Amino acid sequence: MTGEEPLIEQHQFRESDFVGDHPAIDFVNTVTGWDERARDWIPDFAALVDWALIRSIVTGADAAHLRELAKASPRAAATALTEAKELRLAMHGLLTARTEGTAPRADDLAVVERVWRSFNSRCELAIDPITGIQVRTGETGLDMISTTLAEAFVRLGEGFTSPRLKRCAGVNCGWFFFDRSKPGRRRWCDMATCGNAAKYARHRKHHST
């Protein structure tokens, strides 16, 4: 990322935007152009709820509840949005360090840990005769999406150190993804976008020379 604040863009999310193969990674990917001029596709709290619903982070009932809470307290919703974006930036920093083979920033880890602890402080264990031990989440507020994503990020576990965790090699992208291809040589978040753009750039360079 260039260090500048991302530009805010309106965006209609679609299936092709979810290339990360993990909810927390897909949330990091709600900013595009991380490697050049970042554009943020979550302009407000309503957009965050819409994204979370489409990505199945929350249920329809959860989304309706969050919208009601936001309507009743716009200032609290704005704070929740800011905190969600702080979490996103921290997860981006940790993923970048992992894919570049550098040491993670302590501040990034601290942000994820803080939100993750908030999630776990509301959880309780229950025993189900069929499914066994279950973790049930207690009452949640406007931070529901953030805490759920922090928990999902922590649960990456060994996947965080997997060589299959990659960052797109495309220009003006910077998205992360898990390479599930059999040979493990995937370079692009999506061949139809960044892959084809790279092929076109190589083609133009070849013919110009």
GROMACS elastic network, one bead per residue, 0.5 to 0.9 nm:
[ bonds ]
;  ai    aj funct       b0    kb
    1     4     6  0.76970   500
    1    33     6  0.78243   500
    1    36     6  0.61835   500
    1    37     6  0.74010   500
    1    38     6  0.68760   500
    1   174     6  0.83878   500
    2     5     6  0.84769   500
    2    34     6  0.74575   500
    2    35     6  0.67331   500
    2    36     6  0.59979   500
    2    37     6  0.66638   500
    2    38     6  0.76712   500
    3     6     6  0.86627   500
    4     7     6  0.87594   500
    4    37     6  0.77874   500
    4    38     6  0.78805   500
    5    37     6  0.88569   500
    5    38     6  0.75135   500
    5    39     6  0.86980   500
    6    31     6  0.77701   500
    6    33     6  0.89074   500
    6    34     6  0.85298   500
    6    37     6  0.69926   500
    6    40     6  0.55871   500
    7    37     6  0.77923   500
    7    38     6  0.62890   500
    7    40     6  0.57720   500
    7    41     6  0.86572   500
    8    38     6  0.88656   500
    8    39     6  0.58014   500
    8    41     6  0.63545   500
    8    42     6  0.73339   500
    8    43     6  0.58058   500
    9    39     6  0.62472   500
    9    40     6  0.57987   500
    9    41     6  0.52239   500
    9    42     6  0.74755   500
    9    43     6  0.66977   500
   10    40     6  0.82996   500
   10    41     6  0.58870   500
   10    42     6  0.74363   500
   10    43     6  0.67526   500
   10    47     6  0.88922   500
   11    40     6  0.89723   500
   11    41     6  0.56353   500
   11    42     6  0.78985   500
   11    43     6  0.89168   500
   11    47     6  0.89561   500
   12    41     6  0.85962   500
   13    16     6  0.82085   500
   13    17     6  0.64577   500
   13    18     6  0.87216   500
   13    41     6  0.87133   500
   13    50     6  0.88399   500
   13    51     6  0.70484   500
   13    54     6  0.79249   500
   14    17     6  0.56544   500
   14    18     6  0.76328   500
   14    54     6  0.83413   500
   15    18     6  0.56902   500
   15    19     6  0.83048   500
   15    54     6  0.87917   500
   15    55     6  0.88239   500
   16    19     6  0.65679   500
   16   190     6  0.80540   500
   17    20     6  0.85483   500
   17    26     6  0.77846   500
   17    29     6  0.79663   500
   17    30     6  0.82090   500
   18    21     6  0.70051   500
   18    22     6  0.83996   500
   18    23     6  0.83844   500
   18    25     6  0.88237   500
   18    26     6  0.56817   500
   18    27     6  0.88277   500
   18    29     6  0.80504   500
   18    55     6  0.78783   500
   19    22     6  0.82452   500
   19    25     6  0.85975   500
   19    26     6  0.68175   500
   19    29     6  0.84840   500
   19   175     6  0.83899   500
   19   176     6  0.79174   500
   19   177     6  0.60593   500
   19   178     6  0.81493   500
   19   189     6  0.62220   500
   19   190     6  0.72674   500
   20    23     6  0.73732   500
   20    24     6  0.83053   500
   20    25     6  0.53464   500
   20    26     6  0.51115   500
   20    27     6  0.87659   500
   20    28     6  0.89795   500
   20    29     6  0.76562   500
   20   175     6  0.78032   500
   20   176     6  0.58766   500
   20   178     6  0.59383   500
   20   179     6  0.87575   500
   20   189     6  0.78255   500
   21    25     6  0.73828   500
   21    26     6  0.72948   500
   21   177     6  0.63366   500
   21   178     6  0.60396   500
   21   179     6  0.87013   500
   21   180     6  0.87720   500
   22    25     6  0.53530   500
   22    26     6  0.61355   500
   22    27     6  0.87099   500
   22   152     6  0.82325   500
   22   153     6  0.84869   500
   22   156     6  0.85348   500
   22   177     6  0.79385   500
   22   178     6  0.80123   500
   23    26     6  0.50516   500
   23    27     6  0.62378   500
   23    28     6  0.88175   500
   23    55     6  0.71702   500
   23    56     6  0.85440   500
   23    57     6  0.73577   500
   23   149     6  0.69329   500
   23   152     6  0.71168   500
   23   153     6  0.80539   500
   24    27     6  0.50083   500
   24    28     6  0.64388   500
   24    29     6  0.86705   500
   24    88     6  0.82473   500
   24    91     6  0.80565   500
   24   148     6  0.89079   500
   24   149     6  0.53457   500
   24   150     6  0.73092   500
   24   151     6  0.88761   500
   24   152     6  0.62648   500
   24   153     6  0.55348   500
   25    28     6  0.50547   500
   25    29     6  0.62611   500
   25    30     6  0.89483   500
   25    88     6  0.89621   500
   25    91     6  0.81487   500
   25    92     6  0.83400   500
   25    95     6  0.86483   500
   25   153     6  0.78483   500
   25   175     6  0.84070   500
   25   176     6  0.64686   500
   25   177     6  0.70127   500
   26    30     6  0.66077   500
   26    55     6  0.84234   500
   26   175     6  0.84792   500
   26   176     6  0.79082   500
   26   177     6  0.81632   500
   27    30     6  0.52576   500
   27    31     6  0.80558   500
   27    51     6  0.86525   500
   27    52     6  0.86842   500
   27    88     6  0.68232   500
   27   149     6  0.80621   500
   28    31     6  0.63586   500
   28    32     6  0.87949   500
   28    85     6  0.89918   500
   28    87     6  0.89755   500
   28    88     6  0.53834   500
   28    89     6  0.73485   500
   28    91     6  0.69392   500
   28    92     6  0.60105   500
   28   175     6  0.76888   500
   28   176     6  0.78803   500
   29    32     6  0.61782   500
   29    34     6  0.87398   500
   29    88     6  0.89066   500
   29    92     6  0.87382   500
   29   174     6  0.81289   500
   29   175     6  0.54220   500
   29   176     6  0.69055   500
   30    39     6  0.84680   500
   30    40     6  0.63896   500
   30    41     6  0.54834   500
   30    42     6  0.68084   500
   30    51     6  0.88970   500
   30    88     6  0.88829   500
   30   175     6  0.88128   500
   31    34     6  0.66583   500
   31    38     6  0.63577   500
   31    39     6  0.54602   500
   31    41     6  0.58959   500
   31    42     6  0.79322   500
   31   173     6  0.87678   500
   31   174     6  0.88337   500
   31   175     6  0.81643   500
   32    35     6  0.83833   500
   32    37     6  0.82751   500
   32    38     6  0.56505   500
   32    39     6  0.53533   500
   32    40     6  0.66992   500
   32    41     6  0.77943   500
   32   172     6  0.73566   500
   32   173     6  0.53709   500
   32   174     6  0.67226   500
   32   175     6  0.67817   500
   33    36     6  0.53422   500
   33    37     6  0.53859   500
   33    39     6  0.61626   500
   33    40     6  0.89004   500
   33   171     6  0.77950   500
   33   174     6  0.58508   500
   33   175     6  0.79121   500
   34    37     6  0.64915   500
   34    39     6  0.76965   500
   34   172     6  0.68392   500
   34   173     6  0.59272   500
   34   175     6  0.73760   500
   35    38     6  0.71666   500
   35   171     6  0.74185   500
   35   172     6  0.56828   500
   35   173     6  0.61792   500
   35   174     6  0.52830   500
   35   175     6  0.89185   500
   36   171     6  0.77819   500
   36   172     6  0.52310   500
   36   173     6  0.75916   500
   36   174     6  0.83667   500
   37   172     6  0.69983   500
   38   172     6  0.79906   500
   38   173     6  0.83704   500
   40    43     6  0.68903   500
   41    47     6  0.82154   500
   42    45     6  0.75966   500
   42    46     6  0.85511   500
   42    47     6  0.55245   500
   42    48     6  0.58359   500
   42    51     6  0.81721   500
   42    81     6  0.89375   500
   42    85     6  0.88703   500
   43    46     6  0.82936   500
   43    47     6  0.64070   500
   43    48     6  0.79318   500
   44    47     6  0.53889   500
   44    48     6  0.65281   500
   44    77     6  0.88603   500
   44    78     6  0.75457   500
   44    81     6  0.69407   500
   45    49     6  0.63406   500
   45    50     6  0.86392   500
   45    67     6  0.86319   500
   45    70     6  0.77661   500
   45    77     6  0.62815   500
   45    78     6  0.65943   500
   45    80     6  0.77289   500
   45    81     6  0.55468   500
   46    49     6  0.51693   500
   46    50     6  0.62005   500
   46    51     6  0.86506   500
   46    66     6  0.88410   500
   46    67     6  0.70819   500
   46    70     6  0.82470   500
   46    77     6  0.89787   500
   47    51     6  0.60691   500
   47    52     6  0.85024   500
   48    51     6  0.51803   500
   48    52     6  0.61513   500
   48    53     6  0.86220   500
   48    81     6  0.75542   500
   48    84     6  0.87960   500
   48   145     6  0.82764   500
   49    52     6  0.50513   500
   49    53     6  0.61189   500
   49    54     6  0.86386   500
   49    58     6  0.81010   500
   49    63     6  0.61027   500
   49    64     6  0.89615   500
   49    66     6  0.73856   500
   49    67     6  0.76754   500
   49   145     6  0.78200   500
   50    53     6  0.51715   500
   50    54     6  0.62513   500
   50    55     6  0.86062   500
   50    63     6  0.76460   500
   51    54     6  0.51661   500
   51    55     6  0.60532   500
   51    56     6  0.84386   500
   51    57     6  0.83850   500
   52    55     6  0.50943   500
   52    56     6  0.59449   500
   52    58     6  0.58116   500
   52    59     6  0.85862   500
   52    63     6  0.81169   500
   52   145     6  0.70468   500
   53    57     6  0.59210   500
   53    58     6  0.52492   500
   53    59     6  0.62419   500
   53    60     6  0.67270   500
   53    62     6  0.85805   500
   53    63     6  0.66029   500
   54    57     6  0.77203   500
   54    58     6  0.84609   500
   55    58     6  0.79562   500
   56    59     6  0.65519   500
   56    60     6  0.89696   500
   57   145     6  0.69959   500
   57   148     6  0.74511   500
   57   149     6  0.78836   500
   58    61     6  0.79979   500
   58    62     6  0.56797   500
   58    63     6  0.63059   500
   58   144     6  0.84113   500
   58   145     6  0.73114   500
   58   148     6  0.88337   500
   59    62     6  0.50189   500
   59    63     6  0.61650   500
   59    64     6  0.86435   500
   60    63     6  0.50759   500
   60    64     6  0.62521   500
   60    65     6  0.86348   500
   61    64     6  0.51613   500
   61    65     6  0.62030   500
   61    66     6  0.86753   500
   62    65     6  0.50414   500
   62    66     6  0.61639   500
   62    67     6  0.86399   500
   62   144     6  0.87931   500
   63    66     6  0.51057   500
   63    67     6  0.62065   500
   63    68     6  0.86781   500
   64    67     6  0.51449   500
   64    68     6  0.63073   500
   64    69     6  0.87469   500
   65    68     6  0.51582   500
   65    69     6  0.62844   500
   65    70     6  0.86654   500
   65   141     6  0.88571   500
   66    69     6  0.50492   500
   66    70     6  0.60911   500
   66    71     6  0.85432   500
   66    77     6  0.88741   500
   66   141     6  0.73656   500
   66   142     6  0.61148   500
   66   144     6  0.83224   500
   67    70     6  0.50566   500
   67    71     6  0.60921   500
   67    72     6  0.85960   500
   67   142     6  0.89470   500
   68    71     6  0.51031   500
   68    72     6  0.62177   500
   68    73     6  0.86463   500
   69    72     6  0.51443   500
   69    73     6  0.61555   500
   69    74     6  0.81485   500
   69    76     6  0.86389   500
   69    77     6  0.76887   500
   69   141     6  0.77467   500
   69   142     6  0.69203   500
   70    73     6  0.50873   500
   70    74     6  0.51583   500
   70    75     6  0.80473   500
   70    76     6  0.70969   500
   70    77     6  0.50586   500
   70    78     6  0.83469   500
   70   142     6  0.73447   500
   71    74     6  0.57920   500
   71    77     6  0.82482   500
   72    76     6  0.89627   500
   73    76     6  0.53953   500
   73    77     6  0.63638   500
   73    78     6  0.88165   500
   74    78     6  0.61714   500
   74    79     6  0.86710   500
   75    78     6  0.50805   500
   75    79     6  0.63427   500
   75    80     6  0.86966   500
   76    79     6  0.50238   500
   76    80     6  0.61892   500
   76    81     6  0.86327   500
   76   142     6  0.75668   500
   77    81     6  0.61766   500
   77    82     6  0.86615   500
   77   142     6  0.63788   500
   77   143     6  0.86036   500
   78    81     6  0.50507   500
   78    82     6  0.62796   500
   78    83     6  0.86959   500
   79    82     6  0.50776   500
   79    83     6  0.62344   500
   79    84     6  0.86018   500
   79   142     6  0.89777   500
   80    83     6  0.51038   500
   80    84     6  0.61302   500
   80    85     6  0.86749   500
   80   142     6  0.60285   500
   80   143     6  0.56611   500
   80   146     6  0.81180   500
   81    84     6  0.50185   500
   81    85     6  0.62726   500
   81    86     6  0.86526   500
   81   142     6  0.86576   500
   81   143     6  0.82543   500
   81   146     6  0.87296   500
   82    85     6  0.51726   500
   82    86     6  0.62413   500
   82    87     6  0.87120   500
   83    87     6  0.62424   500
   83    88     6  0.85980   500
   83   115     6  0.89566   500
   83   143     6  0.80931   500
   83   146     6  0.75961   500
   84    87     6  0.50905   500
   84    88     6  0.62115   500
   84    89     6  0.87272   500
   84   143     6  0.76673   500
   84   145     6  0.77161   500
   84   146     6  0.52739   500
   84   147     6  0.86801   500
   85    89     6  0.61307   500
   85    90     6  0.85142   500
   85   146     6  0.87390   500
   86    89     6  0.51607   500
   86    90     6  0.62012   500
   86    91     6  0.86535   500
   86   111     6  0.75424   500
   87    90     6  0.50702   500
   87    91     6  0.61363   500
   87    92     6  0.84871   500
   87   108     6  0.81541   500
   87   111     6  0.62696   500
   87   112     6  0.61752   500
   87   115     6  0.77171   500
   87   146     6  0.72010   500
   87   149     6  0.87674   500
   87   150     6  0.76162   500
   88    91     6  0.51814   500
   88    92     6  0.60924   500
   88    93     6  0.86354   500
   88   112     6  0.89471   500
   88   146     6  0.87467   500
   89    93     6  0.62206   500
   89    94     6  0.87854   500
   89   108     6  0.78485   500
   90    93     6  0.50305   500
   90    94     6  0.63665   500
   90    95     6  0.86742   500
   90   105     6  0.87141   500
   90   107     6  0.77218   500
   90   109     6  0.69790   500
   90   110     6  0.85693   500
   90   111     6  0.64343   500
   90   112     6  0.67435   500
   91    94     6  0.50980   500
   91    95     6  0.61042   500
   91    96     6  0.84379   500
   91   108     6  0.68608   500
   91   109     6  0.80014   500
   91   111     6  0.86311   500
   91   112     6  0.70801   500
   91   150     6  0.86377   500
   91   153     6  0.79115   500
   92    95     6  0.51354   500
   92    96     6  0.59742   500
   92    97     6  0.85399   500
   92   108     6  0.85996   500
   92   176     6  0.88631   500
   93    96     6  0.50987   500
   93    97     6  0.61805   500
   93    98     6  0.86031   500
   93   104     6  0.72015   500
   93   105     6  0.73135   500
   93   108     6  0.63991   500
   93   109     6  0.88384   500
   94    97     6  0.51458   500
   94    98     6  0.61839   500
   94    99     6  0.87568   500
   94   103     6  0.86729   500
   94   104     6  0.55775   500
   94   105     6  0.72009   500
   94   108     6  0.65816   500
   94   109     6  0.72519   500
   95    98     6  0.50160   500
   95    99     6  0.61942   500
   95   100     6  0.84757   500
   95   104     6  0.85385   500
   95   160     6  0.79781   500
   95   165     6  0.86336   500
   95   166     6  0.87775   500
   95   167     6  0.85892   500
   95   176     6  0.78217   500
   96    99     6  0.52890   500
   96   100     6  0.59674   500
   96   101     6  0.82547   500
   96   102     6  0.81961   500
   96   104     6  0.83492   500
   96   167     6  0.79723   500
   96   176     6  0.87567   500
   97   100     6  0.51853   500
   97   101     6  0.57263   500
   97   103     6  0.59637   500
   97   104     6  0.53220   500
   97   105     6  0.80809   500
   98   101     6  0.51717   500
   98   102     6  0.64570   500
   98   103     6  0.77260   500
   98   104     6  0.73794   500
   98   160     6  0.75507   500
   98   161     6  0.71723   500
   98   165     6  0.85627   500
   98   166     6  0.89703   500
   99   102     6  0.79520   500
   99   161     6  0.87857   500
   99   163     6  0.83695   500
   99   165     6  0.71732   500
   99   166     6  0.61444   500
   99   167     6  0.68134   500
  100   103     6  0.89564   500
  101   104     6  0.89803   500
  103   106     6  0.89651   500
  104   107     6  0.86435   500
  104   108     6  0.73676   500
  104   109     6  0.74655   500
  105   108     6  0.53680   500
  105   109     6  0.65988   500
  105   110     6  0.87610   500
  106   109     6  0.51707   500
  106   110     6  0.60967   500
  106   111     6  0.87749   500
  107   110     6  0.50010   500
  107   111     6  0.63446   500
  107   112     6  0.88689   500
  108   111     6  0.53181   500
  108   112     6  0.65527   500
  108   113     6  0.86977   500
  109   112     6  0.52778   500
  109   113     6  0.60852   500
  109   114     6  0.85939   500
  110   113     6  0.50299   500
  110   114     6  0.60338   500
  110   115     6  0.87110   500
  111   114     6  0.52027   500
  111   115     6  0.64382   500
  111   116     6  0.85427   500
  112   115     6  0.53960   500
  112   116     6  0.59817   500
  112   117     6  0.85479   500
  112   150     6  0.60479   500
  112   151     6  0.87642   500
  112   153     6  0.83361   500
  112   154     6  0.81745   500
  113   117     6  0.59692   500
  113   118     6  0.85213   500
  113   150     6  0.78350   500
  113   154     6  0.85386   500
  114   117     6  0.52494   500
  114   118     6  0.63878   500
  114   119     6  0.89238   500
  114   150     6  0.89792   500
  115   118     6  0.50360   500
  115   119     6  0.64935   500
  115   120     6  0.89279   500
  115   143     6  0.89202   500
  115   146     6  0.71071   500
  115   147     6  0.55856   500
  115   148     6  0.89324   500
  115   149     6  0.89876   500
  115   150     6  0.61601   500
  115   151     6  0.82184   500
  116   119     6  0.51308   500
  116   120     6  0.64217   500
  116   121     6  0.87077   500
  116   146     6  0.86800   500
  116   147     6  0.59265   500
  116   148     6  0.80526   500
  116   149     6  0.84562   500
  116   150     6  0.51400   500
  116   151     6  0.54761   500
  116   153     6  0.88626   500
  116   154     6  0.76680   500
  117   120     6  0.50940   500
  117   121     6  0.60181   500
  117   122     6  0.88873   500
  117   147     6  0.83901   500
  117   150     6  0.89327   500
  117   151     6  0.86824   500
  118   121     6  0.52607   500
  118   122     6  0.69862   500
  118   147     6  0.67060   500
  119   122     6  0.57590   500
  119   123     6  0.69099   500
  119   137     6  0.78579   500
  119   140     6  0.88338   500
  119   144     6  0.82369   500
  119   146     6  0.87339   500
  119   147     6  0.50353   500
  119   148     6  0.69030   500
  119   150     6  0.79075   500
  119   151     6  0.69724   500
  120   123     6  0.50896   500
  120   124     6  0.82078   500
  120   137     6  0.80351   500
  120   147     6  0.86091   500
  120   151     6  0.81916   500
  121   124     6  0.84111   500
  121   138     6  0.88189   500
  122   136     6  0.84293   500
  122   137     6  0.58091   500
  122   138     6  0.50057   500
  122   139     6  0.70435   500
  122   140     6  0.78715   500
  123   135     6  0.63729   500
  123   136     6  0.54636   500
  123   138     6  0.56195   500
  123   139     6  0.89847   500
  124   134     6  0.83295   500
  124   135     6  0.57912   500
  124   136     6  0.53383   500
  124   137     6  0.65108   500
  124   138     6  0.72460   500
  125   133     6  0.67898   500
  125   134     6  0.57052   500
  125   136     6  0.61631   500
  125   137     6  0.89093   500
  126   132     6  0.81928   500
  126   133     6  0.57899   500
  126   134     6  0.51924   500
  126   135     6  0.64246   500
  126   136     6  0.70599   500
  127   130     6  0.87132   500
  127   131     6  0.78985   500
  127   132     6  0.54361   500
  127   134     6  0.60927   500
  127   135     6  0.89138   500
  128   131     6  0.54139   500
  128   133     6  0.62204   500
  128   134     6  0.70103   500
  129   132     6  0.58355   500
  129   133     6  0.86745   500
  131   134     6  0.74772   500
  137   140     6  0.77063   500
  140   143     6  0.71764   500
  140   144     6  0.56678   500
  141   144     6  0.56539   500
  142   145     6  0.75250   500
  142   146     6  0.86077   500
  143   146     6  0.53044   500
  143   147     6  0.61378   500
  143   148     6  0.85052   500
  144   147     6  0.54340   500
  144   148     6  0.61062   500
  144   149     6  0.86227   500
  145   148     6  0.52193   500
  145   149     6  0.61608   500
  145   150     6  0.86267   500
  146   149     6  0.51940   500
  146   150     6  0.61332   500
  146   151     6  0.86398   500
  147   150     6  0.50719   500
  147   151     6  0.62065   500
  147   152     6  0.86025   500
  148   151     6  0.52038   500
  148   152     6  0.62489   500
  148   153     6  0.86875   500
  149   153     6  0.60574   500
  149   154     6  0.86200   500
  150   153     6  0.50291   500
  150   154     6  0.62554   500
  150   155     6  0.85905   500
  151   154     6  0.52293   500
  151   155     6  0.62203   500
  151   156     6  0.89352   500
  152   155     6  0.50281   500
  152   156     6  0.66229   500
  153   156     6  0.53682   500
  153   157     6  0.82239   500
  153   160     6  0.88118   500
  154   157     6  0.64052   500
  154   160     6  0.89210   500
  155   158     6  0.86302   500
  155   159     6  0.86651   500
  156   159     6  0.51781   500
  156   160     6  0.56922   500
  157   160     6  0.58467   500
  157   161     6  0.79553   500
  158   161     6  0.55636   500
  158   162     6  0.64968   500
  159   163     6  0.84761   500
  159   164     6  0.80284   500
  159   165     6  0.72710   500
  159   178     6  0.87297   500
  160   163     6  0.86462   500
  160   165     6  0.69718   500
  161   164     6  0.84605   500
  161   165     6  0.74507   500
  162   165     6  0.56296   500
  162   166     6  0.88861   500
  162   178     6  0.87065   500
  163   166     6  0.71940   500
  163   178     6  0.87306   500
  163   179     6  0.85434   500
  163   184     6  0.86800   500
  164   177     6  0.80751   500
  164   178     6  0.52986   500
  164   180     6  0.71847   500
  164   184     6  0.67890   500
  164   185     6  0.89053   500
  164   186     6  0.89850   500
  165   176     6  0.72262   500
  165   177     6  0.58955   500
  165   179     6  0.63962   500
  166   169     6  0.88713   500
  166   175     6  0.85113   500
  166   176     6  0.56266   500
  166   177     6  0.55077   500
  166   178     6  0.61310   500
  166   179     6  0.69000   500
  166   186     6  0.86570   500
  166   187     6  0.77973   500
  166   188     6  0.89320   500
  166   189     6  0.88664   500
  167   170     6  0.88545   500
  167   173     6  0.89938   500
  167   174     6  0.60230   500
  167   175     6  0.56380   500
  167   177     6  0.62923   500
  167   178     6  0.86633   500
  167   187     6  0.77323   500
  167   188     6  0.78114   500
  167   189     6  0.75988   500
  168   171     6  0.84286   500
  168   173     6  0.68265   500
  168   174     6  0.54596   500
  168   175     6  0.54109   500
  168   176     6  0.60717   500
  168   177     6  0.74771   500
  168   186     6  0.88343   500
  168   187     6  0.58557   500
  168   189     6  0.51536   500
  168   190     6  0.84246   500
  168   194     6  0.79770   500
  169   173     6  0.78458   500
  169   174     6  0.71835   500
  169   175     6  0.86868   500
  169   187     6  0.57615   500
  169   188     6  0.57900   500
  169   189     6  0.80096   500
  169   194     6  0.79180   500
  169   195     6  0.86122   500
  169   198     6  0.88894   500
  170   173     6  0.57651   500
  170   174     6  0.70856   500
  170   175     6  0.87599   500
  170   187     6  0.80825   500
  170   188     6  0.63426   500
  170   189     6  0.79293   500
  170   193     6  0.87767   500
  170   194     6  0.50723   500
  170   195     6  0.69798   500
  170   197     6  0.77535   500
  170   198     6  0.66760   500
  171   174     6  0.76019   500
  171   194     6  0.73483   500
  171   197     6  0.84523   500
  171   198     6  0.78734   500
  172   194     6  0.89227   500
  173   189     6  0.85694   500
  173   194     6  0.77302   500
  174   189     6  0.86702   500
  175   188     6  0.87608   500
  175   189     6  0.64897   500
  176   189     6  0.70750   500
  177   180     6  0.89902   500
  177   188     6  0.87301   500
  177   189     6  0.64681   500
  178   181     6  0.89700   500
  179   182     6  0.85235   500
  179   184     6  0.59829   500
  179   185     6  0.76086   500
  179   186     6  0.60425   500
  179   187     6  0.83270   500
  179   189     6  0.89072   500
  180   183     6  0.85637   500
  180   184     6  0.67239   500
  180   186     6  0.82984   500
  181   184     6  0.51709   500
  181   185     6  0.72299   500
  181   186     6  0.67350   500
  182   185     6  0.82220   500
  183   186     6  0.80324   500
  184   187     6  0.89939   500
  186   189     6  0.81993   500
  187   190     6  0.86209   500
  187   191     6  0.85945   500
  187   195     6  0.78775   500
  188   191     6  0.59091   500
  188   193     6  0.83799   500
  188   194     6  0.59993   500
  188   195     6  0.56117   500
  189   192     6  0.89893   500
  189   193     6  0.80468   500
  189   194     6  0.68216   500
  189   195     6  0.78651   500
  190   193     6  0.55699   500
  190   194     6  0.59640   500
  190   195     6  0.62899   500
  190   196     6  0.86712   500
  191   194     6  0.58839   500
  191   196     6  0.59082   500
  191   197     6  0.85878   500
  192   195     6  0.59966   500
  192   196     6  0.56188   500
  192   197     6  0.81815   500
  193   196     6  0.55278   500
  193   197     6  0.61083   500
  193   198     6  0.86960   500
  194   198     6  0.61316   500
  194   199     6  0.86384   500
  195   198     6  0.52651   500
  195   199     6  0.63515   500
  195   200     6  0.87265   500
  196   200     6  0.60989   500
  196   201     6  0.85584   500
  197   200     6  0.50921   500
  197   201     6  0.61697   500
  197   202     6  0.86648   500
  198   201     6  0.50458   500
  198   202     6  0.61943   500
  198   203     6  0.85295   500
  199   202     6  0.51545   500
  199   203     6  0.61155   500
  199   204     6  0.87018   500
  200   204     6  0.61971   500
  200   205     6  0.85953   500
  201   204     6  0.51945   500
  201   205     6  0.61655   500
  201   206     6  0.85763   500
  202   205     6  0.51051   500
  202   206     6  0.60671   500
  202   207     6  0.86718   500
  203   206     6  0.51784   500
  203   207     6  0.63257   500
  203   208     6  0.85970   500
  204   207     6  0.52823   500
  204   208     6  0.60049   500
  204   209     6  0.86586   500
  205   208     6  0.51149   500
  205   209     6  0.63187   500
  206   209     6  0.54700   500
